[in-house]
Amino acid sequence: MQMGINEHGLSYDINSISKESLVHIPNTIQQKEWALVELMKEVQSVNEMLDKFFKYDWGNSISYQIHIADRFGDAAVIHPGRDGKLTFTRIDKNKDYLISTNFNLRDIKFDKLLSPRYQIADHKLKTVLNNGELTYEFMASVLDATHQEQGWINPIKTIYSVVLDLNTLDIHLYYDGKFDRSYLLNVKSELSKVSGKKIIPMTEVLASKINN
């Protein structure tokens, strides 16, 4: 459940950051299931998600931050604040994009200088928004330039990446670092094939799709 999208064009994803302690917030709702997944069944926009998210108890520590975006062009990253409480950074509408790599976005003034992946994505997005056209192929090039290959310096490998169209509900899936080959899925089309809860392995999905 690292990422998800619902039929209303609301999506979430997470990335890892260094573990940080959280203070206890009284009178918050205890989670029976991961609250993020439960909320995706209820809400349709970033505004609604932010309105309900902080009513839940998120435990005494966290080692990830959560990205949310909707079909209205709104986006935010939920992350630990300096006071030990969860907070969020919202998209700057004058900039038109929001980037997150594996550092707490709270510390962007300092840590982005230490993150080549952040700087690469920032440069490419800034360039295309000033001079070019935003396409699936361009976004795949950003993912390609910032994905991670496993090696002796970096033990983490990017297994898959996605480009989502939150209006059409199309998912362009890229697997195993092969950014010249995309697998196209559509949320409504895929949901029409199942009833109730069903888990389908990614390898099975890829085997059933025609490569672009």
C-alpha positions as CSV (number, residue, x, y, z in Angstrom):
1,M,0.0,0.0,0.0
2,Q,2.9,2.3,-0.7
3,M,0.8,4.3,-3.2
4,G,-2.8,4.5,-4.3
5,I,-5.4,6.4,-6.4
6,N,-9.1,6.4,-6.1
7,E,-11.9,6.9,-8.6
8,H,-12.2,10.6,-7.8
9,G,-8.6,11.4,-9.0
10,L,-7.1,11.7,-5.5
11,S,-3.7,10.0,-5.2
12,Y,-1.1,9.3,-2.5
13,D,2.4,8.0,-2.3
14,I,5.1,7.8,0.3
15,N,8.9,7.9,0.5
16,S,11.2,7.1,3.3
17,I,13.0,9.6,5.5
18,S,15.1,9.3,8.6
19,K,13.0,8.2,11.6
20,E,11.7,11.0,13.7
21,S,9.8,11.0,17.1
22,L,6.3,12.2,17.3
23,V,4.6,13.7,20.4
24,H,1.3,12.3,21.6
25,I,-1.7,14.3,20.5
26,P,-4.6,13.8,23.0
27,N,-8.1,12.9,21.8
28,T,-7.0,11.6,18.4
29,I,-8.6,8.5,16.7
30,Q,-6.7,5.2,17.2
31,Q,-6.0,3.5,13.9
32,K,-7.4,0.0,13.3
33,E,-6.3,-0.1,9.7
34,W,-3.8,2.3,8.2
35,A,-5.8,5.5,8.3
36,L,-4.5,6.7,4.9
37,V,-6.1,3.8,3.1
38,E,-9.3,4.2,5.0
39,L,-9.4,7.9,4.1
40,M,-8.9,7.2,0.4
41,K,-12.3,5.5,0.5
42,E,-13.9,8.6,1.9
43,V,-12.3,11.7,0.5
44,Q,-12.1,13.2,-3.0
45,S,-9.6,16.1,-2.6
46,V,-6.4,17.3,-0.9
47,N,-8.5,19.7,1.2
48,E,-10.7,16.9,2.5
49,M,-7.7,14.7,3.2
50,L,-5.9,17.4,5.2
51,D,-9.1,18.1,7.1
52,K,-9.3,14.5,8.3
53,F,-5.8,13.2,8.4
54,F,-4.6,15.0,11.5
55,K,-7.6,13.7,13.6
56,Y,-5.8,10.3,13.8
57,D,-3.1,9.1,16.1
58,W,0.0,8.4,14.0
59,G,2.0,6.8,16.8
60,N,5.2,7.9,18.5
61,S,7.5,7.9,15.5
62,I,7.5,8.0,11.7
63,S,10.0,7.2,9.0
64,Y,8.2,8.3,5.9
65,Q,6.4,11.3,4.4
66,I,3.1,11.2,2.5
67,H,2.4,12.9,-0.9
68,I,-1.1,13.7,-1.9
69,A,-2.5,15.2,-5.1
70,D,-5.9,15.7,-6.7
71,R,-7.4,16.4,-10.1
72,F,-8.0,20.0,-9.2
73,G,-4.2,20.7,-9.3
74,D,-3.7,20.7,-5.5
75,A,-0.9,18.8,-3.8
76,A,0.8,18.6,-0.4
77,V,3.5,16.6,1.4
78,I,2.7,15.5,5.0
79,H,5.8,15.3,7.2
80,P,7.1,15.7,10.7
81,G,7.4,19.3,11.9
82,R,10.1,20.7,14.3
83,D,7.7,20.4,17.2
84,G,7.2,16.7,16.9
85,K,3.8,17.0,15.3
86,L,2.9,16.1,11.8
87,T,2.4,19.1,9.5
88,F,2.4,19.6,5.7
89,T,3.9,21.6,2.9
90,R,1.5,22.6,0.1
91,I,2.2,23.2,-3.5
92,D,3.3,26.7,-4.5
93,K,0.8,27.7,-7.1
94,N,3.3,30.2,-8.5
95,K,5.8,27.4,-9.0
96,D,3.2,24.8,-10.2
97,Y,5.1,21.8,-9.0
98,L,6.1,20.1,-5.7
99,I,9.1,17.8,-5.3
100,S,9.9,15.4,-2.6
101,T,13.0,13.1,-2.3
102,N,14.3,11.2,0.7
103,F,14.7,14.0,3.2
104,N,12.1,15.7,5.4
105,L,10.6,18.5,3.3
106,R,10.7,20.6,6.4
107,D,14.4,20.9,5.9
108,I,14.3,21.9,2.2
109,K,16.5,25.0,2.6
110,F,19.4,22.8,3.8
111,D,19.0,19.2,2.6
112,K,18.0,19.9,-1.1
113,L,21.6,21.1,-1.6
114,L,22.7,17.5,-0.5
115,S,20.2,15.8,-2.7
116,P,21.3,15.5,-6.4
117,R,18.0,13.8,-7.2
118,Y,16.0,16.8,-5.9
119,Q,18.1,19.2,-7.9
120,I,17.8,17.2,-11.1
121,A,14.0,17.0,-10.8
122,D,13.8,20.7,-10.0
123,H,15.9,21.8,-13.0
124,K,14.0,19.6,-15.4
125,L,10.6,20.7,-14.2
126,K,11.6,24.4,-14.1
127,T,12.9,24.1,-17.7
128,V,9.8,22.4,-19.2
129,L,7.4,24.7,-17.5
130,N,9.2,27.7,-18.9
131,N,10.0,26.5,-22.3
132,G,8.3,23.2,-23.2
133,E,5.3,21.0,-23.0
134,L,4.5,18.7,-20.1
135,T,4.0,15.2,-21.5
136,Y,4.1,11.6,-20.2
137,E,7.4,11.2,-22.0
138,F,8.9,14.2,-20.3
139,M,7.7,13.0,-16.9
140,A,9.2,9.6,-17.6
141,S,12.5,11.3,-18.4
142,V,12.4,13.0,-14.9
143,L,11.8,9.6,-13.3
144,D,14.6,8.0,-15.4
145,A,17.0,10.8,-14.3
146,T,16.2,10.4,-10.6
147,H,15.6,6.6,-10.2
148,Q,18.1,4.6,-8.1
149,E,20.1,1.6,-9.3
150,Q,21.3,-0.8,-6.6
151,G,25.1,-0.8,-6.0
152,W,27.7,-0.9,-3.2
153,I,27.1,2.8,-2.4
154,N,23.3,2.7,-2.7
155,P,21.5,-0.5,-1.4
156,I,18.1,0.7,-2.6
157,K,16.8,0.1,-6.1
158,T,13.8,1.7,-7.7
159,I,11.5,-1.2,-8.6
160,Y,8.7,0.7,-10.3
161,S,7.6,4.3,-11.1
162,V,4.3,5.8,-12.2
163,V,3.0,8.9,-14.0
164,L,-0.7,9.5,-13.1
165,D,-3.2,11.6,-15.0
166,L,-5.6,12.5,-12.2
167,N,-8.3,13.7,-14.7
168,T,-8.4,10.7,-17.1
169,L,-7.3,8.3,-14.3
170,D,-4.7,6.8,-16.6
171,I,-1.6,5.2,-15.0
172,H,1.6,4.9,-16.9
173,L,3.6,2.3,-15.1
174,Y,7.4,1.8,-15.6
175,Y,9.0,-1.3,-14.2
176,D,12.6,-2.2,-13.3
177,G,14.2,1.0,-14.6
178,K,12.9,0.5,-18.1
179,F,11.7,4.0,-18.9
180,D,11.4,3.4,-22.7
181,R,8.6,0.9,-22.0
182,S,5.4,1.9,-20.2
183,Y,2.3,-0.2,-19.2
184,L,-1.0,1.7,-19.5
185,L,-3.7,1.1,-17.0
186,N,-6.9,3.0,-16.3
187,V,-8.5,3.1,-12.8
188,K,-12.1,2.9,-13.9
189,S,-11.4,0.1,-16.4
190,E,-9.5,-2.0,-13.9
191,L,-12.1,-1.5,-11.2
192,S,-14.8,-2.6,-13.6
193,K,-13.1,-6.0,-13.7
194,V,-13.3,-6.8,-10.0
195,S,-15.9,-6.8,-7.3
196,G,-14.9,-6.4,-3.7
197,K,-11.4,-6.5,-2.4
198,K,-8.8,-8.2,-4.7
199,I,-5.1,-8.3,-4.8
200,I,-3.4,-8.8,-8.1
201,P,0.5,-9.2,-8.2
202,M,2.2,-6.5,-10.3
203,T,3.9,-9.1,-12.4
204,E,0.5,-10.5,-13.4
205,V,-0.6,-7.0,-14.4
206,L,2.5,-6.4,-16.5
207,A,2.1,-9.8,-18.2
208,S,-1.4,-8.8,-19.3
209,K,-0.5,-5.4,-20.8
210,I,0.9,-4.5,-24.2
211,N,4.1,-2.6,-23.9
212,N,4.2,0.9,-25.4
